[in-house]
Amino acid sequence: MFPRIREITDAFGGRLRVSVEEHPSGALIVVERPDLGGRPRILLDGYGVDVLAGYIMSARLSVPQGLPDEHVDGTFATRFRLELDPTAALVLSQEGAAGLEIAAPFWDRLYAELCIVAAHARELTRRAEARIH
């Protein structure tokens, strides 16, 4: 069943890929833009996925107003930022990597996908913990 890979496309041919796979700590979630040069990507664990899903919803409710940045720490430390100019987009950044921009047309489908991914991540984490004990 894993890795699980899904692609979301927008009306202009933009692509956003979300995958979940097993990792020693439970689950590794990769969000990437395979259609862009350099293929920017962000690695997240279950914590990062939960925060990203919440941040997407907060951004939807905030636009056209701003939203404070959000940060997660740990192995996959990430900064979440809402940009409003020239158009609304989320920018996810990790130290040493190019930022990943997610335009507003992707938000609803990405949110739905993250809800599914979060469930898979919880199960993979449960299995990893069971192997340890």
Summary of the structure (lengths in Angstrom):
residues: 133
radius of gyration: 14.6
end to end distance: 23.3
largest distance: 51.0
contacts: 393
relative contact order: 0.21
helix: 35%
strand: 33%
